[in-house]
Amino acid sequence: MHIDTRAILAPRKSEFGAVVPPVHLSSTFELDIDSVSGDYAYQRGSNPSRADLESVIASIEEAKHGFAFATGMAAVSSVFSLLSPGDEVLFSSNVYGGTFRYVEKIFPRAGLTGTFFDDLGSITSEDLSENTRMIFVESPGNPTLRVVDIERLAKLAHAHGALLVIDNTFMTAVLQRPLDFGADLVVQSATKFLGGHSDLLAGAVTTNDDELAENIRLSQKVFGGVLEPLTSFRLLQAIKTLPLRIARQQENAEKLVAFLSDHPAVQTVLSAGSFSEAEREVHERQAKGIGAVFSFELAQGYDLKKFLHALEIPSFAVSLGGVESLLSIPATMSHDGMTQAARDRAGITDGLVRFSAGIENIDDLLADFAKALDAAQK
């Protein structure tokens, strides 16, 4: 069954035959007096509305287990809860600012070590220490869109007894399924493309491993960073249009990348697979297109603030993945929690602009960019 169909087929368990599943707001549930048991007991442990969403999250990934969290960072935190003091995690230097902040601020308190690599895709077994228990990577990376060979990293991690975790926020299951290439866990900020309307916060984790699933479920119950019922319902409804939205957003992104790549006002355009021929081949093998996010820098002689002020359609805001186009400066926005040295190492310059394509008419977007680039000339 295709993902377009699986995204639509929400659980239909209403006693009245409702096509849209109801929202169950109850924080507590009646139990059988004799056995002191029931399908649900307390909302933090589980809830019918969250369970409906989690079944669809698993379905679109074709995974055995899916979990919904209150935010993307709550999902990431649940994955890091699998670690023990003394463990090491390998990261790309090109990583989401929130993840970097967690490694810098929380890892030391937990007795964990995070090691960053400029090119995680080129590491070998010699780069893994006896304490390496996890490789955590975004592919494509945020915001430079670097790509790694997921299958190669999975084999490398597993040969060392480590886990491979892929942050698949930029691609979603519509364009890339890391579990198919050997990843142990997939995390996403469901706030972004899964939600798709910039109106909710959520996170997701999927896995095919039963033991890992039990530990993720335990972290939900212990730490309590679960998604509440109403937002679970809203996200369930949003996922129904995910494949349609992604298709339009990616189409718009491809045309904008082509336009900017040929424009004299633009110095650099970064998209998934653009870094090198090798990364392009890897990305084409494991994904279905560049996605809807790309980054670029203006050429010398063009003023960035003038460009930003002249744009009318994109909103200047953090986040990405919504039906509305969003534009940001990672160095001072999404990645401001990174040190200057870390940003330099990751290639996040002060002039780098990240763009998340929405579903607006492409002719309007192209005209808006053309006008703003003309206005930016000094």
Buried (B, 14 or more C-beta within 10 A) or exposed (E): EEBBEBBEEBBEEEEEEEEEBBBBEEEEBEEEEEEEEEEBBEBBBBBBBBBBBBBBBBBBBBBEBBBBBBBBBBBBBBBBBBBEEEBBBBBBBBBBBBBBBBBBEEBEEBEBBBBBBEEBBEBEEEBBEEBBBBBBBBBBBBBBBBBBBBBBBBBBBEEBEBBBBBBBBBBBBBBBBBBBBBBBBBBBBBBBBBBBEBEBBBBBBBBBBEEBBEBBBEBBEEBEBBBBBEBBBBBBEBBBBBBBBBBBBBBBBBBBBEBBBEBEBBBBBBBBBBBEEEBBEBBBEBBBBBBBBBBBBBBEEBBBEBBBEBBEBBBEBBBBBBBBBBBBBBBEBBBEBBEEEBBBBBBBBEBBBBBBBBBBEBEEBBEBBEBBBEBBBE
